[in-house]
Amino acid sequence: MRRYSIFAIAREAMRYHSGWERAWRAPEPKKRYDVIVVGAGGHGLATAYYLGKVHGIKNVAIIEKGWLGGGNSGRNTTIIRSNYLQDASAAIFEKALQLYEGLAKDLNYNVMFSPRGLLMLAQSEHEVRGYKRTVYANALQGIETEWISREQVKDLVPIINIDGPRYPVLGALYQARGGTGRHDAVNWGYARACDAMGMDIIQQCEVTGIRTENGEVRGVDTTKGSIDCGKLAVVVSGHSGVLAEMAGFRMPIESCPLQAWVSEPIKPVIDVVVMANLVHCYISQSDKGELVLGGGIDHPNNYSQRGSWYTLEETTRALVETYPIISRLKMLRQWGGIMDITGDHSPIISKTPVRNMFMDCGWGTGGFKAIPGSGWAMAELVAKGEPGPLAAPFSLERFREGRFIDESVAAGVAH
Ligand SMILES: Cc1cc2nc3c(=O)[nH]c(=O)nc-3n(C[C@H](O)[C@H](O)[C@H](O)COP(=O)(O)OP(=O)(O)OC[C@H]3O[C@@H](n4cnc5c(N)ncnc54)[C@H](O)[C@@H]3O)c2cc1C
């Protein structure tokens, strides 16, 4: 793999960009791999990358039914933060944030990580108490966050209406290291690095069956034929239940859409990320000038990748009352992805009832920020067969044992 650098850009500029090579190959599947990763979203690609980089396992295929990054990892609003309440969540999201901070250098790919600061608005007394509690918890976890006043919120976000008609802003939880990244670049950077290690990324190839023998995984059936494997890592977000069923067990996951939309591009008006979890809307501005907007999940459960008008309308209502200038903007496009939601709103990185088959899912509305940490923890689980300290709390067993990691109710946060 040729390194990307300023010198490479200058060299290619001199020869009409004729020397760039393809970022990854389009190989035919081999008969057998040591590890097959199903799902070329960010989490699957990161799992493969750290399997190769940290554990030296490079005979790996990543199998994707569509195109790489075509699932939620290419559809999200790219919020990155690690200000979680529970210790287990804070540990894995902070690991991810630390990896994000060095990811462009590590992958030799500009992932456009932008730590521009992130605010979570408190608009009720309950949220004030909750976020202050999170600040104290984060201090104990070694994660720097702070409580800021409503006046400081207004200073950081001049377009906000802090005296909103329903819920005035009372203050905010602020994480200066939080921000955004470029979702496609994260997927493409990991994919290019995996390919450079000799791994096969096989796109347009759907896994249609999982072969087991005496309770142990043997391989997968796909639309490009059967492929054997020593170990199987299933990282398919909203389709986790479908893949688990192929192997004969059920997952405690619900699948439902989450949508987002962007406005026409305008001059810079907001240089932080703001989440308002009570009225449920969030906002940032892309480098192109579009306002990137979103809200809560859609019900009922389905696989439509679109979302409903009702949620769109409710979220727009919340956005307009919080940032009145939005009422003057045209919206450019809207899209949806399929969320994988667990009962405690925390992820699953786990062994399964089938030996040598592992699942990484349940990231729901907040998994973009977790990609490097999840890939790191999942790679360790797959390589060693046992979870390391980051993954251990997120096993499937917790649902049987009632050992929940309840971020949603405890912290009242979404993305
Ligand atoms: C609108 C929206 C906004 C979001 N905003 C944020 C945010 O701001 N911050 C944040 O942290 N997170 C956000 N998220 C959540 C985040 O995008 C996801 O949690 C994360 O991308 C999940 O990554 P993944 O790799 O697990 O799944 P995916 O990226 O969905 O990848 C799974 C892949 O598996 C493939 N697959 C499925 N079934 C099969 C099969 N049978 N065979 C082969 N391949 C298969 C799919 O095609 C897919 O490409 C948002 C999500 C959406 C939809």
The ligand as a MOL file (V3000), in Angstrom:
LIG
                    3D

  0  0  0     0  0            999 V3000
M  V30 BEGIN CTAB
M  V30 COUNTS 53 58 0 0 0
M  V30 BEGIN ATOM
M  V30 1 C -29.4800 8.2790 11.2620 0
M  V30 2 C -28.4470 7.7460 12.1980 0
M  V30 3 C -27.7310 8.6160 13.0140 0
M  V30 4 C -26.7750 8.1290 13.8890 0
M  V30 5 N -26.0220 9.0210 14.5950 0
M  V30 6 C -25.0050 8.5920 15.3700 0
M  V30 7 C -24.1450 9.5190 15.9990 0
M  V30 8 O -24.2840 10.7230 15.8260 0
M  V30 9 N -23.1460 9.0470 16.7710 0
M  V30 10 C -22.9630 7.7180 16.9750 0
M  V30 11 O -22.0700 7.3540 17.7390 0
M  V30 12 N -23.7450 6.8040 16.3610 0
M  V30 13 C -24.7620 7.1990 15.5510 0
M  V30 14 N -25.5540 6.2930 14.9100 0
M  V30 15 C -25.3770 4.8610 15.1800 0
M  V30 16 C -24.2230 4.2600 14.3940 0
M  V30 17 O -24.3390 4.6190 13.0360 0
M  V30 18 C -24.2240 2.7350 14.5170 0
M  V30 19 O -24.3180 2.3500 15.8730 0
M  V30 20 C -22.9600 2.1160 13.9510 0
M  V30 21 O -22.6500 2.6540 12.6950 0
M  V30 22 C -23.1390 0.6190 13.8130 0
M  V30 23 O -22.0660 0.1180 13.0640 0
M  V30 24 P -22.0110 -1.4170 12.6880 0
M  V30 25 O -20.7200 -1.6400 12.0030 0
M  V30 26 O -22.3230 -2.2380 13.8940 0
M  V30 27 O -23.2560 -1.6180 11.7020 0
M  V30 28 P -23.4730 -1.2550 10.1790 0
M  V30 29 O -22.6790 -0.0900 9.7720 0
M  V30 30 O -24.9440 -1.1990 9.9860 0
M  V30 31 O -22.8520 -2.4940 9.4340 0
M  V30 32 C -23.4590 -3.7780 9.4440 0
M  V30 33 C -23.2940 -4.3510 8.0600 0
M  V30 34 O -23.7300 -5.7130 8.0820 0
M  V30 35 C -24.2230 -5.9880 6.7870 0
M  V30 36 N -25.0510 -7.2060 6.8170 0
M  V30 37 C -26.2510 -7.3720 7.4080 0
M  V30 38 N -26.7130 -8.6170 7.1980 0
M  V30 39 C -25.7690 -9.2520 6.4470 0
M  V30 40 C -25.6690 -10.5680 5.8940 0
M  V30 41 N -26.6370 -11.4900 6.0600 0
M  V30 42 N -24.5560 -10.8630 5.1600 0
M  V30 43 C -23.5590 -9.9540 4.9790 0
M  V30 44 N -23.6190 -8.6980 5.4810 0
M  V30 45 C -24.7030 -8.3590 6.2070 0
M  V30 46 C -25.0120 -4.7330 6.4200 0
M  V30 47 O -25.2080 -4.6230 5.0420 0
M  V30 48 C -24.1180 -3.6520 7.0010 0
M  V30 49 O -23.2610 -3.0640 6.0330 0
M  V30 50 C -26.5330 6.7390 13.9940 0
M  V30 51 C -27.2300 5.8620 13.1820 0
M  V30 52 C -28.1650 6.3550 12.2710 0
M  V30 53 C -28.8890 5.3940 11.3720 0
M  V30 END ATOM
M  V30 BEGIN BOND
M  V30 1 1 1 2
M  V30 2 1 2 3
M  V30 3 2 2 52
M  V30 4 2 3 4
M  V30 5 1 4 5
M  V30 6 1 4 50
M  V30 7 2 5 6
M  V30 8 1 6 7
M  V30 9 1 6 13
M  V30 10 2 7 8
M  V30 11 1 7 9
M  V30 12 1 9 10
M  V30 13 2 10 11
M  V30 14 1 10 12
M  V30 15 2 12 13
M  V30 16 1 13 14
M  V30 17 1 14 15
M  V30 18 1 14 50
M  V30 19 1 15 16
M  V30 20 1 16 17
M  V30 21 1 16 18
M  V30 22 1 18 19
M  V30 23 1 18 20
M  V30 24 1 20 21
M  V30 25 1 20 22
M  V30 26 1 22 23
M  V30 27 1 23 24
M  V30 28 2 24 25
M  V30 29 1 24 26
M  V30 30 1 24 27
M  V30 31 1 27 28
M  V30 32 2 28 29
M  V30 33 1 28 30
M  V30 34 1 28 31
M  V30 35 1 31 32
M  V30 36 1 32 33
M  V30 37 1 33 34
M  V30 38 1 33 48
M  V30 39 1 34 35
M  V30 40 1 35 36
M  V30 41 1 35 46
M  V30 42 1 36 37
M  V30 43 1 36 45
M  V30 44 2 37 38
M  V30 45 1 38 39
M  V30 46 1 39 40
M  V30 47 2 39 45
M  V30 48 1 40 41
M  V30 49 2 40 42
M  V30 50 1 42 43
M  V30 51 2 43 44
M  V30 52 1 44 45
M  V30 53 1 46 47
M  V30 54 1 46 48
M  V30 55 1 48 49
M  V30 56 2 50 51
M  V30 57 1 51 52
M  V30 58 1 52 53
M  V30 END BOND
M  V30 END CTAB
M  END
